[in-house]
Amino acid sequence: LAFSVAAHLEPDILLIDEVLAVGDADFQKKCLGKMEEVTKKDGRTILFVSHNMGAIEQLCGRCILLKDGEIKIAGKTGRVINEYLNKNNSQKAIINFKPLKNKEAQIVKILILNKDKKPSTAQIPINEKFFIQIDYKVFKQMNNVLLSILFFIGEDLLLLSSESDKTGRLTNYLQGKFKTIIEIPAFLFNVGQFYFNIAIHRPYIEYIDHKQNIYFEILDINNPKSAIFKGKNIGKIAVMLNYNTLKIDD
């Protein structure tokens, strides 16, 4: 509502802070459309604060990277986005999050676990499965909720999304502490650097909590395909499909 009102007041400079972190997909799409209209048709200035790299790239010709209230880099959007992604590519295996107030639920910790379900590093051999563990607190009973994970590469190129219920059914949670572990099979991702977002949300309604840009790297270690493909197939997904070949004629 605040964005809708502000967008129609026709200010010379409009400051928008994480507007795409709330609302459903339709609302976010409308926000992007309105911001494009304001900047391109009306010629007004928008200061767009966001961790959504795709939206920043789409909307902004120039970009500023801030850290602890200081400008670290300013310039063309592509260059600043690359700098941001490189700076944040720390690949921690355990990430703790500060407590938040006035939330139905909060993600408190994300862990990247090796094939033995133990924290190691965020660097995983391509031929080994790994696990992502999400620890979260539910402060009061919440209904009609999904836990989702989205995998990306580069500047918000979505590769894969998955929900906590394979059938898409919504879940009800009682108050308490919860832990969800997601198994990632070997040879799902190709060699390279990736990142994922985690969200607790009511689909098309609201995000209850979400964490972004959790990085990991797939390494070419003990890869049986290395001798043929030099360790890296074309593409970003490395799923090994089953082939069944039969001789049908002379």
Summary of the structure (lengths in Angstrom):
residues: 250
radius of gyration: 21.0
end to end distance: 71.3
largest distance: 77.2
contacts: 644
relative contact order: 0.13
helix: 19%
strand: 42%
